[in-house]
Amino acid sequence: MRKRLFKKLVSVALMVTMSMSLFTACGKENDAKDTENVVEDAKEEKDENYPLNLTAVEATVHMGNGINLGNTLEAYGHDSYGIDAPVATYETSWGQPYTTKEMIAGMKASGFDTIRIPIAWTNMMDYENGDYTINQAYLERVAEVVTWAIDEEMFVIINDHWDGGWWGMFGSETEATREKAMEMYTSMWTQISNTFKGYNGYLIFESGNEEIGSRLNDRDKCPDSGSLSEDECYETANKINQAFVDTVRATGGVNAERFLLIAGYDTNIAATRDKRFVMPKDTVENKLMVSVHYYDPWGYCGGEEQADWGIKSEYNTLMRSISSLTQFTDSGYGVVIGEFGALPTKTGELKNNTIEFTSAMLDLCTKCNLCPVLWDRGDFYSKTEYKIKDDELAKLYADNKYSVEEKSSRDDLIANADKRVTDAVAKAPSERELIIDNDAIMAEGSTAWIMWSGFKATYSVGDKYDSTSATGGVVATDAKINGAGTYTVALDFSGVEGGFDSGFSFSAIGLSNGEIINPGYFIDIKEVKVNGEVYELIAEPFTTADDKICTRVNLYNQWVTNVPPEARTIDGTPEDSSAIIIDNTAFTQIKSIEITFDYVAP
């Protein structure tokens, strides 16, 4: 077993030329140094040092399109099963099937040239008692899956992914706990690096996930966390990423020059482009990449209800966000969109325009030399039939896999991608046509509620009000809207496991049918109480409507990085407002949240 796991895998494929310039939508032209040493003959065989003979930007082109092995090896069973259960117990604890070689081969055959494997390394680690040793059985199981993927000539990304929220130790009020966090982190990556240092350059290490940022203040595992200011979160994130690079490089072997993927701040595009985020120094040139995620608009990408996408403003938002990442490629860093996708509805249906959304993302990444990695938990790819479930989506990925793309010149690929996006924008409507049953809407009326996507609990996330879409134990106080006036909405979490929610990744106030029944009205928040105590907002809110039906005020929505043009505020200055008006790291335990607002006529 050890000989098979630790052998150096060498694969043979073909090289593709890199474009000498990017599109206008992707920023300025690359400097000549970005494409020097590029093999012009697309048919030339790769040497045995492939892919490490590429730069990071070149490598992301060769990585093609990717898929996540979601909710699998990062499924967190540490609290439930201890540290001695069979590895399969943890791997399947979130409802996913046990990973097989056939499953991975099917991903490659479906057009995915990269696989991202999120991992919870502390599942079988007794770190609470100061033992940071990763159980050998867990290491060998990860190595087995990695080997299957490399045997398929797939690029493979492994990271430490949420992992129960131990990352909050970095935000502890106690210096000793913060020091233990760094000791644990470097110990973890020393073990991982030594395990895989004989694996070839197809394997890429990623420094973390969405936790390297504001969630260093998480209290899942560290009750006294939350001590870091935003500036300190940035400083700590930079230190973690630098420690990651230094630790991996120090182990030698292939790790001395392996591509390393640096988790952006919160993996949020705007936050990662902030000047406070600094890419780490490296001992080798052109081997660092940066990872960000894209789920904008969240109501479409992450909501559980059917939704639409594809008007001009939505295309423009996507184009602006993706093209802004040339800030990194122009500096020689590869960029991986480590997660993206319009996740299916709670009944498993693809959302309307999923093909258009996904196609636009793939084309824009082609134009900008980025690698997009679809988030999947069995949502799109069948882990039992070994294929993409939807025929149109299957064709899209089959037509865009690397073995197809390498048959064309890079310039032609970029020109064709640009034409498809340009044509799609030209055909896109300026506004979404609404088919409204006024009688039904008037009979249903308007209800105000708090959308909540927490770490333990959820309540009616999405623009369609559904009080049955809730975690057991959540008690909601919703409000029937009867025109202008003052209303109160609330959520009580005392009935969920532990009697509280430990944090949240998204929240908003929603008013069902508000844009139809009371068009142009404002939601003016007067008071927010958390655990019965008045909370002062950190920014001014704005009123908007993603679907032109449900009126909304975002409380915490990290995916909205620009105030939408249709946003409105009572004082008429929406440009000064924000989609993040509550600090989601400010509470040790969230037992209840109560919001009082005025509903104001225009």
C-alpha positions as CSV (number, residue, x, y, z in Angstrom):
1,M,0.0,0.0,0.0
2,R,2.7,2.5,1.0
3,K,4.7,1.9,-2.2
4,R,1.6,2.5,-4.3
5,L,0.6,5.6,-2.3
6,F,3.9,7.3,-2.3
7,K,5.1,6.6,-5.9
8,K,5.7,9.5,-8.2
9,L,3.0,9.6,-10.8
10,V,4.0,10.8,-14.3
11,S,1.3,11.5,-16.8
12,V,1.4,12.3,-20.5
13,A,-0.8,14.8,-22.2
14,L,-0.5,17.7,-24.7
15,M,0.5,21.3,-24.2
16,V,-1.6,24.3,-25.4
17,T,-0.3,27.7,-26.3
18,M,-1.1,30.6,-24.1
19,S,-2.5,33.7,-25.6
20,M,-0.2,36.7,-25.8
21,S,-3.0,39.0,-24.6
22,L,-6.3,38.9,-22.8
23,F,-9.6,40.4,-23.9
24,T,-10.5,44.0,-23.2
25,A,-13.0,42.6,-20.7
26,C,-10.1,40.9,-18.9
27,G,-8.0,44.0,-18.3
28,K,-4.7,45.1,-19.8
29,E,-2.6,42.9,-22.1
30,N,-0.3,40.5,-20.4
31,D,3.4,41.5,-20.3
32,A,5.6,39.5,-22.6
33,K,7.1,37.9,-19.5
34,D,3.7,36.3,-18.7
35,T,3.9,34.1,-21.8
36,E,7.7,33.6,-22.3
37,N,8.8,30.0,-22.8
38,V,5.4,29.0,-24.0
39,V,5.4,26.1,-26.5
40,E,3.9,27.4,-29.7
41,D,3.3,24.0,-31.2
42,A,0.1,22.7,-29.5
43,K,0.9,19.1,-30.6
44,E,4.3,19.0,-28.9
45,E,4.6,16.3,-26.2
46,K,5.1,17.4,-22.6
47,D,8.4,16.6,-20.9
48,E,8.4,14.5,-17.8
49,N,8.5,17.6,-15.6
50,Y,5.0,18.5,-16.8
51,P,3.1,20.4,-15.4
52,L,5.7,22.0,-13.3
53,N,7.4,23.3,-16.4
54,L,4.4,25.7,-16.7
55,T,3.9,29.0,-15.0
56,A,0.9,29.3,-12.6
57,V,-1.1,31.3,-15.2
58,E,-0.3,28.7,-17.9
59,A,-1.2,25.8,-15.5
60,T,-4.7,27.2,-14.8
61,V,-5.4,27.1,-18.5
62,H,-4.3,23.4,-18.6
63,M,-6.5,22.7,-15.6
64,G,-9.6,23.2,-17.8
65,N,-12.9,23.0,-15.9
66,G,-13.2,21.4,-12.5
67,I,-15.6,19.8,-10.1
68,N,-15.7,19.6,-6.3
69,L,-16.0,16.3,-4.4
70,G,-18.4,18.1,-2.1
71,N,-19.7,17.0,1.3
72,T,-17.5,13.9,1.2
73,L,-14.0,13.9,2.7
74,E,-14.8,17.3,4.4
75,A,-17.9,15.8,6.0
76,Y,-17.3,16.6,9.7
77,G,-18.0,13.7,12.1
78,H,-15.4,14.4,14.8
79,D,-18.0,15.5,17.4
80,S,-20.4,12.6,16.6
81,Y,-18.0,9.7,16.1
82,G,-14.8,10.6,18.0
83,I,-11.4,9.9,16.4
84,D,-11.4,6.1,16.1
85,A,-14.4,5.3,13.8
86,P,-13.7,3.7,10.3
87,V,-12.8,6.4,7.7
88,A,-15.9,5.5,5.7
89,T,-18.1,6.6,8.7
90,Y,-16.8,10.2,8.4
91,E,-16.8,10.2,4.6
92,T,-20.4,9.3,4.3
93,S,-21.7,11.1,7.4
94,W,-23.3,13.9,5.3
95,G,-25.2,11.6,3.1
96,Q,-22.8,11.1,0.2
97,P,-21.8,7.7,-1.1
98,Y,-18.4,6.2,-0.5
99,T,-16.0,7.5,-3.2
100,T,-14.9,4.9,-5.8
101,K,-12.4,4.8,-8.6
102,E,-15.3,4.5,-11.2
103,M,-16.8,7.7,-9.8
104,I,-13.6,9.7,-10.4
105,A,-13.1,8.2,-13.8
106,G,-16.6,9.2,-14.7
107,M,-15.8,12.8,-13.7
108,K,-12.9,12.9,-16.1
109,A,-14.9,11.3,-18.9
110,S,-17.6,14.0,-18.3
111,G,-15.2,16.8,-19.1
112,F,-13.8,17.7,-15.7
113,D,-10.0,18.0,-15.9
114,T,-9.6,19.2,-12.3
115,I,-11.0,17.8,-9.1
116,R,-11.1,19.8,-5.8
117,I,-11.2,17.5,-2.8
118,P,-12.3,19.4,0.4
119,I,-11.0,17.6,3.5
120,A,-11.6,17.7,7.3
121,W,-8.3,16.6,8.6
122,T,-9.3,16.9,12.3
123,N,-11.9,14.2,12.0
124,M,-9.4,11.6,13.3
125,M,-7.1,14.0,15.2
126,D,-7.1,14.4,19.0
127,Y,-6.2,18.1,18.7
128,E,-8.3,19.2,21.8
129,N,-5.8,17.4,23.9
130,G,-2.8,18.8,22.1
131,D,-2.1,15.9,19.7
132,Y,-2.0,17.1,16.1
133,T,-1.3,13.7,14.6
134,I,-3.5,13.0,11.6
135,N,-4.6,9.3,11.7
136,Q,-2.7,7.3,9.1
137,A,-5.8,5.6,7.9
138,Y,-7.3,9.0,7.0
139,L,-4.1,10.1,5.2
140,E,-4.1,6.8,3.2
141,R,-7.8,7.2,2.3
142,V,-7.2,10.7,0.9
143,A,-4.1,9.4,-0.9
144,E,-6.2,6.7,-2.5
145,V,-8.7,9.1,-3.9
146,V,-5.9,11.5,-5.0
147,T,-4.2,8.6,-6.8
148,W,-7.3,7.6,-8.7
149,A,-7.7,11.2,-10.0
150,I,-4.0,11.6,-11.0
151,D,-4.2,8.2,-12.8
152,E,-7.0,9.9,-14.9
153,E,-4.6,12.8,-15.6
154,M,-6.7,15.2,-13.6
155,F,-5.3,18.1,-11.6
156,V,-6.1,17.6,-8.0
157,I,-6.6,20.2,-5.3
158,I,-6.7,19.3,-1.6
159,N,-7.2,21.7,1.3
160,D,-8.4,22.0,4.9
161,H,-12.1,22.8,4.6
162,W,-14.1,24.3,7.5
163,D,-13.2,21.2,9.6
164,G,-15.6,21.9,12.4
165,G,-14.6,25.5,12.7
166,W,-11.3,25.0,14.6
167,W,-10.0,28.0,12.6
168,G,-11.7,30.3,15.2
169,M,-8.7,29.5,17.5
170,F,-6.8,32.1,15.5
171,G,-9.3,34.8,16.8
172,S,-9.1,33.7,20.5
173,E,-8.7,36.4,23.2
174,T,-6.0,34.1,24.6
175,E,-2.6,34.4,23.0
176,A,-1.7,30.8,24.0
177,T,-4.7,29.5,22.0
178,R,-3.7,31.6,19.0
179,E,-0.2,30.1,19.2
180,K,-1.7,26.6,19.4
181,A,-3.7,27.3,16.2
182,M,-0.6,28.2,14.2
183,E,1.2,25.2,15.7
184,M,-1.7,22.9,14.7
185,Y,-1.9,24.4,11.2
186,T,1.8,24.0,10.5
187,S,1.9,20.5,12.0
188,M,-1.1,19.5,9.8
189,W,0.6,20.8,6.6
190,T,3.9,19.3,7.5
191,Q,2.2,15.9,7.7
192,I,0.2,16.4,4.5
193,S,3.3,17.7,2.7
194,N,5.5,14.8,3.8
195,T,2.8,12.3,2.8
196,F,2.5,13.7,-0.7
197,K,5.9,15.1,-1.5
198,G,6.6,12.3,-4.0
199,Y,3.4,13.0,-6.0
200,N,3.9,14.9,-9.2
201,G,2.8,18.4,-10.1
202,Y,-0.8,17.4,-10.9
203,L,-1.4,17.7,-7.1
204,I,-2.0,21.2,-5.8
205,F,-2.2,22.1,-2.1
206,E,-4.7,24.8,-1.1
207,S,-4.1,26.8,2.1
208,G,-7.7,26.7,3.4
209,N,-11.2,27.6,2.4
210,E,-13.6,30.4,3.3
211,E,-12.4,30.5,6.9
212,I,-9.2,32.4,6.1
213,G,-10.7,35.8,6.7
214,S,-13.5,37.1,8.9
215,R,-14.3,33.6,10.0
216,L,-11.0,33.4,12.0
217,N,-13.3,34.9,14.6
218,D,-15.7,31.8,14.5
219,R,-16.7,30.4,17.8
220,D,-17.7,26.9,16.8
221,K,-14.8,25.4,18.6
222,C,-13.4,28.4,20.5
223,P,-15.9,30.2,22.7
224,D,-13.6,33.1,23.4
225,S,-12.9,33.8,19.7
226,G,-14.0,37.1,18.0
227,S,-11.1,39.2,19.2
228,L,-9.8,40.2,15.8
229,S,-10.7,43.5,14.1
230,E,-11.0,43.4,10.3
231,D,-7.5,44.7,9.9
232,E,-6.2,42.1,12.2
233,C,-8.2,39.4,10.3
234,Y,-6.3,40.5,7.2
235,E,-3.0,40.5,9.0
236,T,-3.7,37.0,10.4
237,A,-4.9,35.7,7.0
238,N,-1.6,36.9,5.5
239,K,0.4,35.2,8.2
240,I,-1.4,31.9,7.8
241,N,-0.9,31.9,4.0
242,Q,2.8,32.7,4.4
243,A,3.2,29.9,7.0
244,F,1.5,27.6,4.5
245,V,4.0,28.3,1.8
246,D,7.0,28.1,4.1
247,T,5.8,24.9,5.6
248,V,5.2,23.1,2.3
249,R,8.4,24.3,0.7
250,A,10.5,23.2,3.7
251,T,9.5,19.5,3.2
252,G,11.3,19.3,-0.1
253,G,10.8,16.7,-2.8
254,V,8.2,17.9,-5.4
255,N,6.9,20.3,-2.8
256,A,9.9,22.5,-3.4
257,E,8.3,23.6,-6.6
258,R,4.7,22.4,-6.4
259,F,1.8,24.8,-7.4
260,L,0.3,26.2,-4.2
261,L,-3.2,27.7,-4.1
262,I,-3.6,30.6,-1.7
263,A,-7.1,31.0,-0.2
264,G,-8.3,34.6,-0.8
265,Y,-9.8,36.6,2.1
266,D,-13.1,34.9,2.8
267,T,-12.6,33.6,-0.8
268,N,-14.6,36.7,-1.7
269,I,-13.4,38.5,-4.9
270,A,-13.8,42.1,-3.6
271,A,-12.3,41.3,-0.2
272,T,-9.3,39.4,-1.8
273,R,-8.7,42.3,-4.2
274,D,-8.4,44.6,-1.1
275,K,-4.9,46.0,-0.7
276,R,-4.8,44.5,2.8
277,F,-4.7,41.0,1.3
278,V,-1.1,40.2,0.4
279,M,0.1,37.2,-1.5
280,P,2.8,35.3,0.3
281,K,6.5,35.4,-0.7
282,D,7.8,32.2,-2.3
283,T,11.2,30.6,-2.9
284,V,10.3,29.7,-6.5
285,E,8.9,31.9,-9.2
286,N,5.5,31.7,-10.9
287,K,4.1,28.8,-8.8
288,L,1.4,30.5,-6.7
289,M,-2.3,30.7,-7.5
290,V,-5.1,32.4,-5.6
291,S,-8.6,30.9,-4.9
292,V,-11.9,32.8,-4.8
293,H,-15.5,31.7,-4.9
294,Y,-18.5,33.0,-6.9
295,Y,-22.1,32.7,-5.8
296,D,-23.6,36.0,-7.0
297,P,-26.5,36.6,-6.7
298,W,-26.9,34.4,-3.7
299,G,-30.6,34.1,-4.1
300,Y,-30.1,32.5,-7.5
301,C,-26.9,30.6,-6.8
302,G,-27.6,29.4,-3.3
303,G,-31.4,29.6,-2.7
304,E,-33.5,26.5,-2.6
305,E,-36.4,27.8,-4.7
306,Q,-36.7,28.1,-8.5
307,A,-35.2,31.3,-9.8
308,D,-34.1,33.1,-13.0
309,W,-30.8,34.6,-14.2
310,G,-29.7,36.3,-17.3
311,I,-30.8,39.9,-17.7
312,K,-28.1,42.3,-18.9
313,S,-27.2,43.7,-15.4
314,E,-26.6,40.1,-14.2
315,Y,-24.3,39.3,-17.1
316,N,-22.5,42.6,-16.5
317,T,-22.0,41.8,-12.8
318,L,-20.5,38.4,-13.6
319,M,-18.3,40.0,-16.3
320,R,-17.0,42.7,-13.9
321,S,-16.3,40.3,-11.2
322,I,-14.4,37.7,-13.3
323,S,-12.5,40.3,-15.3
324,S,-11.3,42.1,-12.1
325,L,-9.3,39.0,-11.3
326,T,-6.7,39.9,-13.9
327,Q,-5.3,42.0,-11.0
328,F,-3.7,38.7,-10.1
329,T,-3.0,37.1,-13.5
330,D,-1.3,40.4,-14.6
331,S,1.1,39.9,-11.6
332,G,1.8,36.3,-12.6
333,Y,-0.6,34.5,-10.2
334,G,-2.9,31.8,-11.5
335,V,-6.6,32.2,-10.4
336,V,-8.9,29.3,-9.5
337,I,-12.6,29.9,-9.0
338,G,-12.6,27.1,-6.3
339,E,-16.4,27.1,-6.0
340,F,-19.2,28.4,-8.2
341,G,-22.6,27.2,-9.4
342,A,-26.4,27.8,-9.5
343,L,-27.3,25.0,-7.0
344,P,-30.5,23.1,-7.8
345,T,-33.7,23.6,-6.0
346,K,-34.5,21.7,-2.8
347,T,-36.4,19.2,-5.0
348,G,-33.4,18.7,-7.2
349,E,-34.5,20.6,-10.3
350,L,-32.0,22.8,-12.1
351,K,-32.7,26.4,-11.8
352,N,-33.9,28.3,-14.8
353,N,-31.0,29.4,-17.0
354,T,-28.5,27.2,-15.3
355,I,-26.9,26.4,-18.7
356,E,-26.6,30.1,-19.6
357,F,-25.1,30.9,-16.2
358,T,-22.6,28.1,-16.3
359,S,-21.7,28.7,-20.0
360,A,-21.0,32.4,-19.3
361,M,-18.8,31.4,-16.4
362,L,-16.8,28.9,-18.5
363,D,-16.4,31.3,-21.4
364,L,-15.3,34.2,-19.1
365,C,-12.7,32.0,-17.5
366,T,-11.5,30.9,-20.9
367,K,-11.1,34.6,-21.8
368,C,-9.3,35.5,-18.6
369,N,-7.1,32.3,-18.3
370,L,-8.8,31.1,-15.1
371,C,-9.9,27.7,-13.9
372,P,-13.6,27.4,-12.8
373,V,-14.5,24.5,-10.3
374,L,-18.1,23.6,-10.0
375,W,-19.4,23.1,-6.5
376,D,-21.1,19.7,-6.5
377,R,-22.6,17.4,-3.8
378,G,-24.2,15.1,-6.3
379,D,-26.2,18.1,-7.5
380,F,-25.1,17.9,-11.1
381,Y,-22.9,14.8,-11.3
382,S,-24.5,11.4,-10.5
383,K,-22.1,9.5,-8.3
384,T,-23.9,6.2,-9.1
385,E,-24.3,6.6,-12.8
386,Y,-20.9,8.3,-13.3
387,K,-22.2,11.1,-15.5
388,I,-23.7,14.6,-15.5
389,K,-27.4,14.2,-15.0
390,D,-28.6,17.0,-17.3
391,D,-28.0,16.4,-21.0
392,E,-27.5,20.1,-21.9
393,L,-25.0,20.5,-19.0
394,A,-23.3,17.3,-20.0
395,K,-22.8,18.6,-23.6
396,L,-21.5,21.9,-22.3
397,Y,-18.7,20.3,-20.3
398,A,-18.0,17.7,-23.0
399,D,-17.5,20.5,-25.6
400,N,-15.3,22.5,-23.2
401,K,-13.0,19.8,-21.8
402,Y,-9.3,20.3,-22.3
403,S,-8.8,17.5,-24.8
404,V,-11.2,19.3,-27.1
405,E,-9.9,22.8,-26.4
406,E,-6.3,21.8,-27.1
407,K,-7.2,21.1,-30.7
408,S,-7.7,24.8,-31.4
409,S,-5.3,27.6,-31.0
410,R,-5.6,29.7,-27.8
411,D,-6.5,32.8,-29.9
412,D,-9.4,31.0,-31.5
413,L,-10.7,29.6,-28.2
414,I,-10.6,33.1,-26.7
415,A,-12.3,34.7,-29.8
416,N,-15.1,32.1,-29.7
417,A,-15.6,32.5,-26.0
418,D,-15.8,36.2,-26.4
419,K,-18.3,35.9,-29.2
420,R,-20.6,33.6,-27.2
421,V,-20.6,36.0,-24.3
422,T,-21.1,39.1,-26.4
423,D,-24.0,37.4,-28.3
424,A,-25.6,36.3,-25.0
425,V,-25.4,39.8,-23.6
426,A,-26.8,41.3,-26.8
427,K,-29.8,38.9,-26.6
428,A,-30.3,39.2,-22.9
429,P,-33.4,41.3,-21.8
430,S,-32.8,44.6,-20.0
431,E,-35.4,43.6,-17.5
432,R,-37.0,40.3,-16.5
433,E,-40.5,39.8,-17.8
434,L,-42.8,38.9,-15.0
435,I,-45.8,36.7,-15.4
436,I,-47.9,37.7,-12.4
437,D,-51.2,36.3,-11.3
438,N,-52.4,39.5,-9.5
439,D,-55.5,37.9,-8.0
440,A,-53.3,35.1,-6.5
441,I,-50.7,37.6,-5.2
442,M,-53.4,39.9,-3.7
443,A,-55.0,36.9,-2.0
444,E,-51.7,35.7,-0.7
445,G,-50.6,39.1,0.5
446,S,-47.2,40.1,1.7
447,T,-45.3,38.5,4.6
448,A,-42.1,39.8,6.2
449,W,-39.6,37.3,7.6
450,I,-35.9,36.9,8.4
451,M,-34.0,34.7,5.8
452,W,-31.4,32.7,7.7
453,S,-28.6,30.4,6.6
454,G,-26.8,29.6,9.9
455,F,-24.2,27.1,10.9
456,K,-26.8,25.0,12.8
457,A,-30.1,26.4,11.6
458,T,-31.9,27.7,8.5
459,Y,-35.1,29.5,7.9
460,S,-36.8,30.2,4.5
461,V,-33.7,31.2,2.5
462,G,-34.7,32.6,-0.9
463,D,-37.1,35.1,-2.3
464,K,-40.1,32.9,-2.0
465,Y,-41.5,32.8,1.6
466,D,-41.7,29.2,2.9
467,S,-42.2,28.9,6.6
468,T,-41.9,25.1,6.3
469,S,-38.3,25.4,5.1
470,A,-36.8,25.5,8.5
471,T,-34.5,23.5,10.8
472,G,-36.3,21.7,13.6
473,G,-36.5,23.8,16.8
474,V,-36.4,27.2,15.0
475,V,-39.3,29.4,16.1
476,A,-40.1,32.3,13.7
477,T,-42.1,35.5,14.3
478,D,-43.2,36.6,10.8
479,A,-45.3,39.6,10.1
480,K,-48.3,40.1,7.7
481,I,-47.7,43.4,5.9
482,N,-50.7,45.7,5.7
483,G,-49.2,48.7,4.0
484,A,-47.0,51.4,5.6
485,G,-46.3,50.9,9.3
486,T,-43.9,49.5,11.9
487,Y,-43.3,45.7,12.0
488,T,-41.2,43.2,14.0
489,V,-39.8,39.9,12.7
490,A,-37.7,37.5,14.8
491,L,-36.1,34.1,15.0
492,D,-35.6,32.1,18.2
493,F,-32.9,29.4,18.2
494,S,-33.3,28.1,21.7
495,G,-35.0,24.9,20.4
496,V,-32.1,23.9,18.1
497,E,-29.3,21.6,19.2
498,G,-27.4,23.3,22.0
499,G,-30.0,26.1,22.3
500,F,-28.3,28.5,19.9
501,D,-26.8,29.0,16.4
502,S,-23.1,29.5,16.4
503,G,-23.0,31.8,13.4
504,F,-24.4,32.5,10.0
505,S,-23.2,32.8,6.4
506,F,-26.3,34.7,5.0
507,S,-29.2,36.6,6.3
508,A,-31.8,39.1,5.0
509,I,-35.2,40.6,5.6
510,G,-37.6,39.5,3.0
511,L,-41.1,40.8,2.1
512,S,-42.9,38.4,-0.1
513,N,-44.7,40.0,-3.1
514,G,-43.6,43.4,-1.7
515,E,-42.6,44.8,-5.1
516,I,-46.0,43.9,-6.6
517,I,-48.3,45.0,-3.8
518,N,-46.3,48.0,-2.6
519,P,-43.9,49.0,-5.3
520,G,-41.1,51.3,-4.4
521,Y,-41.5,51.1,-0.6
522,F,-38.5,51.3,1.7
523,I,-37.5,49.0,4.6
524,D,-36.1,51.3,7.2
525,I,-34.5,49.3,10.0
526,K,-35.1,50.9,13.4
527,E,-33.7,48.4,15.8
528,V,-31.9,45.1,15.8
529,K,-31.7,42.9,19.0
530,V,-29.5,39.9,19.3
531,N,-30.1,37.8,22.4
532,G,-32.3,40.6,23.7
533,E,-29.5,43.2,23.5
534,V,-29.7,46.1,21.0
535,Y,-27.1,45.8,18.3
536,E,-25.7,48.8,16.4
537,L,-25.4,48.2,12.6
538,I,-22.0,48.5,11.1
539,A,-23.2,50.0,7.8
540,E,-26.3,51.5,6.2
541,P,-28.7,49.1,4.5
542,F,-30.4,49.4,1.1
543,T,-33.7,48.1,-0.2
544,T,-33.8,46.1,-3.4
545,A,-35.4,43.1,-5.1
546,D,-33.4,40.4,-6.9
547,D,-36.5,38.8,-8.6
548,K,-38.5,42.0,-8.9
549,I,-41.2,40.5,-6.7
550,C,-39.7,40.0,-3.2
551,T,-38.5,43.2,-1.4
552,R,-35.3,42.6,0.5
553,V,-32.8,44.2,2.8
554,N,-29.5,42.2,3.1
555,L,-28.3,41.8,6.7
556,Y,-25.2,39.8,5.7
557,N,-24.6,38.9,2.1
558,Q,-20.9,38.6,1.3
559,W,-21.6,37.8,-2.4
560,V,-23.0,41.2,-3.1
561,T,-19.8,43.2,-3.6
562,N,-21.3,46.1,-5.4
563,V,-24.5,48.0,-4.6
564,P,-26.9,47.1,-7.4
565,P,-28.1,49.9,-9.6
566,E,-31.8,49.4,-8.6
567,A,-31.0,49.8,-4.9
568,R,-32.9,52.4,-3.0
569,T,-32.5,54.2,0.3
570,I,-34.7,56.8,2.0
571,D,-31.9,59.4,1.9
572,G,-31.3,58.8,-1.8
573,T,-27.7,57.8,-1.4
574,P,-27.6,54.0,-2.0
575,E,-23.9,54.3,-3.0
576,D,-23.1,54.7,0.7
577,S,-24.9,51.6,1.8
578,S,-23.8,47.9,2.0
579,A,-25.1,44.4,1.8
580,I,-23.2,43.6,5.1
581,I,-24.8,45.6,7.9
582,I,-24.3,43.0,10.7
583,D,-20.9,41.6,11.7
584,N,-21.5,37.8,11.6
585,T,-18.6,37.2,13.9
586,A,-19.8,39.5,16.7
587,F,-21.7,36.9,18.7
588,T,-20.6,34.0,20.9
589,Q,-24.0,32.3,20.7
590,I,-27.0,33.5,18.8
591,K,-30.1,32.5,20.8
592,S,-32.4,35.0,19.1
593,I,-32.5,37.8,16.7
594,E,-35.3,40.4,16.5
595,I,-35.6,43.2,14.0
596,T,-38.1,46.1,14.0
597,F,-38.5,48.2,10.9
598,D,-40.6,50.9,9.4
599,Y,-42.2,50.1,6.0
600,V,-42.2,53.5,4.3
601,A,-44.1,54.6,1.2
602,P,-42.1,56.3,-1.6
